[in-house]
Amino acid sequence: MPAQTSVPAPGDFGEPSDAQQILARPLAQTSLLDAVRDLRRDVEATTFPLEIEGVEEARASRGRLVDQLDEHLVPRLTELSAPAVVVVAGSTGAGKSTLVNSLVGREVSAAGVLRPTTREPVLVHHPLDTDLLSHHPVLDEVQAVAVDTVPRGIAILDAPDLDSVLDANRDTAHRLLEAADLWLFVTTASRYGDALPWQVLRSAVERSTSVAMVLNRVPVASMPTVRGDLLDRLRAHGLAGSPLFVIPDVGPHSGPLTPAVVAPVLRWLTMLAGPDRARTVVARTLRGALSALRPWVDELAEAVQDQADAAERIGQTLDEATAAPGDAAAETIRAGAVADGAVRARWAQLVAKGAPFARLVGRSGRVRGSGRTARARGAAVAPLVSDLTESTTSVLTAVGHRANAALRAALTGPSAPPGGASVLERWPDGEASRAAAAERAARAWTGEGARLVRVALAGSAADSRRRAQVGKAVGEEALTALALAAAAGLDEAASAVRTLLGSAGDDVVSALREDLVRRARAQVDLERTIADRTLDDPDLAADASSRLRLRLAVLKGLT
């Protein structure tokens, strides 16, 4: 018994005048192709760095959009005269390969009882269409077979099973559907109610893809009932105008079906292969795909904006988390942490009986020593300055470590902002930059000490005699070391500086201490800057979504 058909009138796939709007204007075609290529480039470049709600769906949607652009829109706009690609799809055991072989009149695709049967997709086309298909990207994934029984103007692609047990087959099947100008969906009387085919067909409806249905292996007795039920389902899913071919169950057999059984499907495909009809099918699916891009790209742009908003919230959280480590760093400096350990031990050596700083000022208030003494004192304080530099480096490095831990802690726990865990995974190892910055700050601080002491020694004319005496007997290097030690937290050194320079000495020590506090806060700020590197991503910028929205606006203007 031949197949029963429900075939729409010629205009049901879109009128030729509609096709002309897309296909008949070379300049518009070129502009549209450029716009779609630009969109594809920007979509591929779009990433979703932060693990926030909805990110997996966004990544999957982005991948499907790239497939749609790569497999269908770009190649179709590049070569509008290429044959319409008819993808024969369906579930395992639906009889896709047998149908393709029967339509072609020879075995071009392996068919049998073993599953999965279709391991390599097969594209069958007329030999004279070879050049028109030569640049189609689908050729990278299929075995192309030229057969003169295929009507010119169409190419039939036998895809793997949509529900194949092999992941690679399933992925390939779904990807090849993106290349289709027409879906020829094959199911059976026992499988047409399965959920998977209707999930796939729903995406075809959303993109206005041309769809035809083949209901295979239908028992003759139940044909009216099954056919009627399937037509109802098609109408319910927005596919009321889609052709339906019903192929009766011919019982156990091997090889192709008889020509009479598949004749209605072949006649319909031959009709589609005509220049006007093929272009109409191509135009309808192309128009639907272009229209579907708008909400699709808009959703992706929203997902990119969600990423940018999450990055902003993470930045705000890090800003707030910086305050406490900064205050703690200031307290650490003012508490004299730099003076602990080696600095205090060195100071004890310098002020011990008979040491260079044992008695700086005599009972008369006169500074003891001469130029030779000043040079000796300058040499004696070199180890103290070295200890101060090392201690300052160590303290500032520790400040950085604590700030780093505080910032990381702000991105964990129940109150952490969405995406915080992603930032922790991307957080760079700042150990080298932290230590280097601490050492630079320590050396700069000691340099600042020398500058402030020179300024104090230059002072006003009122106490120039005293300053000259101090400069000659103690020396600038020794006085700098004393001021640094005092600012670091050595009270004895502070008393000595006050004795030698008076109130100007207090000013120097106070200025050096506050300078070190600023450098400690700067070390905390450095950790905040290191954290910012995790957010230094174009797809996390405040205006990241504008790139896709611009592409969307261009497409709207062209379609």
C-alpha positions as CSV (number, residue, x, y, z in Angstrom):
1,M,0.0,0.0,0.0
2,P,1.5,3.4,-0.9
3,A,2.0,6.1,1.7
4,Q,-0.9,8.3,2.6
5,T,-0.1,11.9,2.5
6,S,-1.3,15.2,3.9
7,V,0.5,17.8,1.8
8,P,0.0,21.5,2.0
9,A,-0.7,23.7,-1.0
10,P,2.4,25.2,-2.7
11,G,2.2,28.5,-0.9
12,D,2.2,26.9,2.6
13,F,5.9,27.1,3.0
14,G,5.9,30.8,2.1
15,E,5.1,32.6,-1.0
16,P,7.7,33.3,-3.7
17,S,7.3,37.0,-3.1
18,D,8.5,36.4,0.5
19,A,11.5,34.6,-0.8
20,Q,12.4,37.5,-3.0
21,Q,12.6,39.8,-0.1
22,I,15.6,37.9,1.2
23,L,17.0,36.2,-1.9
24,A,16.6,38.7,-4.8
25,R,18.7,41.7,-3.6
26,P,22.5,41.0,-3.9
27,L,23.5,44.2,-2.0
28,A,21.1,43.5,0.9
29,Q,22.3,39.9,0.9
30,T,25.9,41.0,1.2
31,S,25.1,43.4,4.0
32,L,23.0,40.8,5.8
33,L,25.8,38.2,5.4
34,D,28.3,40.7,6.9
35,A,26.0,41.4,9.8
36,V,25.5,37.7,10.5
37,R,29.2,37.1,10.3
38,D,29.9,39.9,12.7
39,L,27.3,38.5,15.1
40,R,28.8,35.1,14.9
41,R,32.2,36.5,15.7
42,D,31.0,38.4,18.7
43,V,28.8,35.5,20.0
44,E,31.7,33.1,19.8
45,A,33.9,35.6,21.7
46,T,31.3,36.0,24.4
47,T,32.1,34.0,27.6
48,F,30.3,33.7,30.9
49,P,33.2,33.7,33.4
50,L,31.1,33.8,36.6
51,E,29.2,30.8,37.9
52,I,25.9,32.5,38.7
53,E,22.3,31.4,38.3
54,G,21.4,30.6,34.7
55,V,25.0,30.5,33.5
56,E,24.8,26.9,32.2
57,E,21.7,27.6,30.2
58,A,23.4,30.7,28.8
59,R,26.5,28.7,27.8
60,A,24.3,26.1,26.1
61,S,22.3,28.7,24.3
62,R,25.4,30.4,23.1
63,G,26.7,27.0,21.8
64,R,23.5,26.4,20.0
65,L,23.5,29.8,18.5
66,V,27.0,29.4,17.2
67,D,26.0,26.1,15.6
68,Q,23.0,27.7,14.0
69,L,25.1,30.5,12.6
70,D,27.9,28.1,11.5
71,E,25.8,25.3,10.1
72,H,22.9,27.2,8.5
73,L,22.8,31.0,8.4
74,V,26.3,31.8,7.3
75,P,26.6,29.0,4.6
76,R,23.0,29.7,3.4
77,L,23.6,33.5,3.0
78,T,27.0,32.8,1.5
79,E,25.5,30.6,-1.3
80,L,21.8,31.2,-1.6
81,S,21.6,29.1,-4.8
82,A,22.9,26.0,-3.0
83,P,20.5,23.1,-2.8
84,A,18.0,23.0,0.0
85,V,19.4,20.7,2.7
86,V,16.8,18.2,3.9
87,V,17.8,16.6,7.1
88,V,16.2,13.3,7.8
89,A,16.0,13.0,11.6
90,G,14.4,10.9,14.2
91,S,14.7,8.4,17.0
92,T,16.5,5.1,17.1
93,G,15.0,2.5,14.9
94,A,12.6,4.9,13.1
95,G,13.8,3.7,9.7
96,K,15.6,6.9,8.6
97,S,18.3,5.2,6.6
98,T,15.9,2.7,5.0
99,L,13.8,5.7,3.9
100,V,16.8,7.5,2.5
101,N,17.9,4.4,0.6
102,S,14.4,3.9,-0.7
103,L,14.1,7.5,-1.9
104,V,17.4,7.3,-3.7
105,G,16.9,3.9,-5.1
106,R,20.1,2.4,-3.9
107,E,21.9,1.8,-0.6
108,V,23.8,4.9,0.3
109,S,23.4,4.8,4.1
110,A,23.8,1.7,6.3
111,A,20.5,0.3,7.6
112,G,19.9,-2.7,9.8
113,V,18.8,-4.0,13.2
114,L,22.0,-3.1,15.0
115,R,21.9,0.2,17.0
116,P,23.1,2.7,16.5
117,T,23.1,2.1,12.8
118,T,24.0,5.5,11.4
119,R,27.5,6.1,12.7
120,E,28.5,8.5,9.9
121,P,26.0,11.0,8.5
122,V,25.4,10.7,4.8
123,L,24.6,13.6,2.5
124,V,23.1,12.5,-0.9
125,H,22.9,15.0,-3.7
126,H,22.7,15.3,-7.5
127,P,26.2,15.3,-9.2
128,L,25.5,18.6,-10.8
129,D,25.0,20.2,-7.4
130,T,28.5,19.2,-6.2
131,D,30.1,22.6,-6.8
132,L,27.2,24.5,-5.1
133,L,27.7,22.4,-2.0
134,S,31.5,22.4,-2.0
135,H,31.9,25.1,0.6
136,H,29.1,24.1,2.9
137,P,30.6,23.4,6.4
138,V,28.3,20.4,6.8
139,L,30.6,18.5,4.4
140,D,33.2,18.4,7.3
141,E,30.9,16.1,9.2
142,V,29.3,13.9,6.6
143,Q,30.0,11.4,3.9
144,A,28.9,13.1,0.7
145,V,27.5,10.9,-2.0
146,A,26.5,12.1,-5.5
147,V,23.6,10.2,-7.0
148,D,21.7,11.2,-10.1
149,T,18.4,9.9,-8.8
150,V,18.3,12.7,-6.3
151,P,16.4,15.7,-7.7
152,R,18.5,18.7,-8.4
153,G,18.0,21.5,-5.9
154,I,17.8,19.4,-2.8
155,A,20.4,17.4,-0.8
156,I,19.2,14.7,1.6
157,L,21.1,14.3,4.8
158,D,20.7,11.1,6.8
159,A,21.5,12.2,10.4
160,P,22.3,10.0,13.4
161,D,19.7,9.1,16.0
162,L,18.5,11.9,18.2
163,D,18.4,9.5,21.1
164,S,21.5,7.5,20.2
165,V,23.3,5.7,23.0
166,L,26.5,7.4,21.8
167,D,26.9,11.0,23.0
168,A,28.8,11.9,19.9
169,N,26.0,10.7,17.7
170,R,23.4,12.7,19.6
171,D,25.5,15.8,19.5
172,T,26.0,15.4,15.8
173,A,22.4,14.9,15.1
174,H,21.3,18.0,16.9
175,R,24.1,20.0,15.3
176,L,23.1,18.8,11.8
177,L,19.6,19.9,12.4
178,E,20.9,23.4,12.6
179,A,22.1,23.1,9.0
180,A,18.6,22.1,7.7
181,D,16.5,24.2,5.3
182,L,13.9,21.5,5.9
183,W,13.4,18.9,8.6
184,L,12.0,15.5,7.4
185,F,11.2,14.0,10.8
186,V,10.8,10.2,10.8
187,T,8.9,8.4,13.6
188,T,6.9,5.3,14.0
189,A,3.4,4.3,15.1
190,S,4.8,3.1,18.4
191,R,7.2,6.0,19.0
192,Y,5.5,9.2,17.8
193,G,4.2,9.9,21.3
194,D,7.7,10.0,22.8
195,A,8.7,13.3,24.4
196,L,12.1,13.8,22.6
197,P,10.7,14.3,19.1
198,W,8.3,17.0,20.3
199,Q,11.0,18.8,22.2
200,V,13.1,18.9,19.1
201,L,10.2,20.0,16.9
202,R,9.4,22.8,19.4
203,S,12.7,24.4,18.5
204,A,11.8,24.1,14.8
205,V,8.5,25.9,15.5
206,E,10.3,28.7,17.4
207,R,12.6,29.3,14.4
208,S,9.9,28.8,11.7
209,T,11.9,26.0,10.2
210,S,10.1,24.1,7.5
211,V,9.1,20.6,8.8
212,A,7.6,17.5,7.2
213,M,6.7,14.4,9.1
214,V,7.0,10.7,8.1
215,L,5.0,8.3,10.2
216,N,6.6,4.9,9.5
217,R,5.5,1.3,10.0
218,V,1.9,2.0,10.7
219,P,-0.4,-1.1,10.9
220,V,-3.1,-0.8,8.3
221,A,-5.9,-1.5,10.8
222,S,-4.9,1.4,13.0
223,M,-3.8,3.8,10.3
224,P,-6.8,6.2,10.5
225,T,-6.6,6.4,14.3
226,V,-2.8,6.9,14.5
227,R,-2.8,9.4,11.6
228,G,-5.6,11.4,13.2
229,D,-4.0,11.4,16.6
230,L,-0.7,12.6,15.0
231,L,-2.4,15.4,13.1
232,D,-4.0,16.6,16.3
233,R,-0.5,16.6,17.9
234,L,0.9,18.5,15.0
235,R,-1.8,21.1,15.3
236,A,-1.3,21.4,19.0
237,H,2.4,22.0,18.5
238,G,2.0,24.7,15.9
239,L,2.7,22.4,12.9
240,A,-0.7,22.2,11.4
241,G,0.6,23.1,7.9
242,S,3.4,20.6,7.9
243,P,3.1,17.7,5.4
244,L,2.5,14.3,6.9
245,F,3.4,11.1,5.1
246,V,2.1,7.8,6.5
247,I,4.0,4.6,5.5
248,P,2.3,1.3,6.2
249,D,3.9,-1.5,8.1
250,V,5.2,-3.8,5.4
251,G,6.3,-6.5,7.8
252,P,9.8,-8.0,8.1
253,H,12.0,-7.1,5.2
254,S,15.5,-6.2,4.2
255,G,16.7,-3.6,1.8
256,P,14.8,-0.5,0.4
257,L,11.1,-0.2,0.5
258,T,9.2,-0.6,-2.8
259,P,9.0,2.5,-5.0
260,A,5.2,2.6,-4.6
261,V,5.5,2.9,-0.8
262,V,7.7,6.0,-0.9
263,A,6.4,7.5,-4.1
264,P,4.4,10.3,-2.3
265,V,7.5,11.4,-0.4
266,L,9.6,11.3,-3.5
267,R,7.1,13.2,-5.5
268,W,6.9,15.9,-2.8
269,L,10.7,16.2,-2.6
270,T,10.9,16.4,-6.4
271,M,8.3,19.2,-6.4
272,L,10.3,21.0,-3.7
273,A,13.4,20.7,-5.8
274,G,12.0,23.0,-8.5
275,P,13.7,26.4,-8.5
276,D,10.9,28.4,-7.1
277,R,9.8,25.9,-4.6
278,A,13.3,25.2,-3.3
279,R,13.9,28.9,-3.0
280,T,10.6,29.3,-1.1
281,V,11.5,26.6,1.4
282,V,15.0,28.1,1.8
283,A,13.6,31.6,2.2
284,R,11.0,30.5,4.8
285,T,13.5,28.7,7.0
286,L,16.0,31.5,6.5
287,R,13.5,34.1,7.4
288,G,12.4,32.2,10.5
289,A,16.0,31.6,11.6
290,L,16.7,35.3,11.2
291,S,13.6,36.3,13.2
292,A,14.5,33.8,15.9
293,L,17.9,35.4,16.2
294,R,16.4,38.5,17.8
295,P,15.0,37.0,21.0
296,W,17.9,34.6,21.1
297,V,20.6,37.3,21.0
298,D,18.6,39.5,23.3
299,E,18.5,36.7,25.9
300,L,22.3,36.2,25.5
301,A,22.8,39.9,26.0
302,E,20.7,39.8,29.2
303,A,22.9,36.9,30.4
304,V,26.0,38.9,29.7
305,Q,24.5,41.8,31.6
306,D,23.8,39.5,34.5
307,Q,27.5,38.7,34.5
308,A,28.4,42.3,34.5
309,D,26.0,43.1,37.3
310,A,27.4,40.2,39.3
311,A,30.9,41.5,38.8
312,E,29.9,44.9,40.0
313,R,28.4,43.4,43.2
314,I,31.6,41.4,43.7
315,G,33.6,44.6,43.3
316,Q,31.5,46.4,45.9
317,T,31.9,43.5,48.3
318,L,35.7,43.6,47.9
319,D,35.7,47.4,48.4
320,E,33.8,46.9,51.6
321,A,36.1,44.1,52.7
322,T,39.1,46.3,52.2
323,A,38.3,48.8,55.0
324,A,38.9,46.5,58.0
325,P,42.3,45.2,56.8
326,G,43.3,48.8,56.1
327,D,42.4,49.9,59.6
328,A,44.2,46.9,61.1
329,A,47.3,47.7,59.0
330,A,47.4,51.2,60.4
331,E,47.0,49.9,64.0
332,T,49.8,47.4,63.4
333,I,52.2,50.2,62.4
334,R,51.2,52.6,65.2
335,A,51.5,49.7,67.7
336,G,55.2,49.4,66.8
337,A,55.3,46.1,65.0
338,V,58.2,47.2,62.8
339,A,60.4,47.9,65.9
340,D,59.9,44.3,67.3
341,G,62.5,41.6,67.0
342,A,65.8,42.4,65.2
343,V,65.3,46.2,65.3
344,R,65.1,46.2,69.1
345,A,68.0,43.9,69.4
346,R,70.1,46.1,67.2
347,W,69.1,49.2,69.1
348,A,70.2,47.6,72.4
349,Q,73.6,47.0,70.9
350,L,73.9,50.7,69.7
351,V,73.0,52.2,73.1
352,A,75.0,49.7,75.2
353,K,77.8,51.1,77.4
354,G,80.6,52.3,75.1
355,A,78.5,51.9,72.0
356,P,78.2,54.8,69.4
357,F,74.8,56.0,70.8
358,A,75.4,55.4,74.5
359,R,75.7,59.1,75.3
360,L,74.6,61.4,72.6
361,V,74.1,64.5,74.8
362,G,76.2,65.6,77.7
363,R,74.9,67.0,81.0
364,S,75.3,70.5,79.6
365,G,72.9,69.7,76.8
366,R,75.7,69.9,74.3
367,V,75.8,67.1,71.7
368,R,78.8,65.0,72.2
369,G,81.1,64.2,69.3
370,S,82.9,65.6,66.3
371,G,82.9,65.0,62.6
372,R,84.9,61.8,63.1
373,T,82.3,60.6,65.6
374,A,79.5,61.4,63.2
375,R,81.2,59.3,60.5
376,A,81.6,56.4,63.0
377,R,78.0,56.8,64.1
378,G,76.9,56.8,60.4
379,A,78.7,53.5,59.8
380,A,77.4,52.0,63.0
381,V,73.7,52.6,62.1
382,A,73.9,50.9,58.7
383,P,72.9,47.5,60.2
384,L,70.0,49.3,62.0
385,V,68.7,50.7,58.7
386,S,69.1,47.3,57.1
387,D,67.1,45.8,60.0
388,L,64.5,48.5,59.7
389,T,64.1,47.8,56.0
390,E,63.8,44.1,56.4
391,S,61.4,44.4,59.3
392,T,59.2,46.9,57.4
393,T,59.2,44.6,54.3
394,S,58.2,41.7,56.5
395,V,55.4,43.7,58.3
396,L,54.0,45.0,55.0
397,T,54.1,41.6,53.4
398,A,52.2,40.2,56.4
399,V,49.7,43.1,56.0
400,G,49.2,42.0,52.4
401,H,48.7,38.4,53.4
402,R,46.0,39.3,56.0
403,A,44.3,41.6,53.5
404,N,44.3,38.9,50.9
405,A,42.8,36.4,53.3
406,A,40.1,39.0,54.3
407,L,39.2,39.6,50.7
408,R,39.0,36.0,49.9
409,A,36.8,35.3,52.9
410,A,34.4,38.0,51.8
411,L,33.7,35.9,48.7
412,T,32.8,32.7,50.6
413,G,30.0,31.7,53.0
414,P,26.3,32.3,52.8
415,S,26.6,36.1,52.5
416,A,29.0,35.9,49.6
417,P,27.9,37.6,46.4
418,P,26.8,35.4,43.4
419,G,29.9,34.4,41.4
420,G,32.3,34.8,44.3
421,A,33.5,31.3,44.0
422,S,34.4,31.8,40.4
423,V,36.6,34.8,41.4
424,L,38.4,32.7,43.9
425,E,39.2,30.1,41.2
426,R,40.6,32.8,39.0
427,W,42.5,34.7,41.8
428,P,46.1,35.1,40.7
429,D,49.0,34.2,43.0
430,G,50.1,37.6,44.2
431,E,53.0,36.4,46.3
432,A,55.8,37.7,44.1
433,S,54.1,41.1,43.5
434,R,53.2,41.4,47.2
435,A,56.8,40.9,48.4
436,A,58.3,43.1,45.8
437,A,55.8,45.9,46.6
438,A,56.5,45.6,50.3
439,E,60.3,45.8,49.7
440,R,59.9,48.9,47.4
441,A,57.7,50.5,50.0
442,A,60.2,49.8,52.8
443,R,63.1,51.3,50.8
444,A,61.0,54.3,49.8
445,W,60.1,54.8,53.5
446,T,63.8,54.9,54.5
447,G,64.5,57.3,51.7
448,E,61.7,59.5,53.0
449,G,63.3,59.5,56.4
450,A,66.6,60.9,54.9
451,R,64.6,63.6,53.1
452,L,62.7,64.7,56.2
453,V,65.8,64.8,58.3
454,R,67.6,67.0,55.7
455,V,64.6,69.3,55.8
456,A,64.7,69.4,59.6
457,L,68.4,70.1,59.7
458,A,67.9,73.0,57.2
459,G,65.2,74.4,59.5
460,S,64.7,78.0,60.5
461,A,67.4,80.5,61.3
462,A,66.3,80.6,65.0
463,D,68.0,77.3,65.9
464,S,70.6,77.1,63.2
465,R,73.4,76.8,65.7
466,R,71.9,73.8,67.4
467,R,71.2,72.1,64.1
468,A,74.7,72.7,63.0
469,Q,76.0,71.1,66.2
470,V,73.7,68.1,65.7
471,G,74.7,67.7,62.1
472,K,78.4,67.8,62.9
473,A,78.4,65.5,65.9
474,V,75.7,63.0,64.9
475,G,75.5,63.2,61.2
476,E,72.6,63.0,58.8
477,E,72.8,59.2,58.4
478,A,72.7,58.5,62.1
479,L,70.0,61.0,62.7
480,T,67.9,59.4,59.9
481,A,68.3,56.0,61.5
482,L,67.2,57.4,64.8
483,A,64.1,59.0,63.3
484,L,63.2,55.8,61.4
485,A,63.6,53.7,64.6
486,A,61.5,56.2,66.5
487,A,58.8,56.1,63.8
488,A,59.0,52.3,63.9
489,G,58.1,52.3,67.6
490,L,61.3,52.6,69.6
491,D,60.4,55.1,72.4
492,E,64.1,55.6,73.3
493,A,64.9,56.6,69.8
494,A,62.0,59.0,69.8
495,S,63.4,60.6,73.0
496,A,66.8,60.9,71.4
497,V,65.4,62.6,68.3
498,R,63.4,65.0,70.4
499,T,66.5,65.9,72.5
500,L,68.6,66.5,69.3
501,L,66.0,68.4,67.2
502,G,63.4,69.5,69.6
503,S,59.8,69.9,68.3
504,A,61.1,69.5,64.8
505,G,62.2,66.0,65.7
506,D,58.7,65.1,66.9
507,D,57.4,66.4,63.6
508,V,59.8,64.2,61.7
509,V,58.9,61.1,63.7
510,S,55.2,61.8,63.4
511,A,55.4,62.4,59.6
512,L,57.5,59.1,59.1
513,R,55.0,57.1,61.2
514,E,52.0,58.4,59.2
515,D,53.9,57.8,55.9
516,L,54.5,54.2,56.9
517,V,50.8,53.9,57.8
518,R,49.9,55.2,54.3
519,R,52.3,52.6,52.8
520,A,50.6,49.9,54.9
521,R,47.2,50.9,53.6
522,A,48.6,51.0,50.1
523,Q,49.7,47.4,50.6
524,V,46.1,46.5,51.4
525,D,45.0,48.5,48.3
526,L,47.5,46.4,46.2
527,E,45.7,43.3,47.3
528,R,42.4,44.9,46.2
529,T,44.1,45.6,42.8
530,I,45.3,42.0,42.5
531,A,41.7,40.9,43.2
532,D,40.5,43.2,40.4
533,R,42.6,41.2,37.9
534,T,40.1,38.4,38.4
535,L,37.3,40.7,37.1
536,D,39.4,42.2,34.3
537,D,37.4,40.6,31.6
538,P,35.7,42.3,28.7
539,D,32.6,40.1,29.3
540,L,32.4,41.5,32.9
541,A,32.6,45.2,31.9
542,A,29.6,47.4,32.7
543,D,28.9,47.8,28.9
544,A,29.7,44.2,27.9
545,S,26.2,43.5,26.6
546,S,26.3,46.5,24.3
547,R,28.4,44.5,21.8
548,L,25.6,42.0,21.2
549,R,22.9,44.6,21.4
550,L,24.7,46.5,18.6
551,R,24.7,43.4,16.4
552,L,21.1,42.9,17.2
553,A,20.2,46.4,16.2
554,V,22.0,46.0,12.9
555,L,20.2,42.8,12.2
556,K,16.8,44.4,13.0
557,G,17.6,47.1,10.5
558,L,18.4,44.6,7.7
559,T,15.6,42.2,8.3
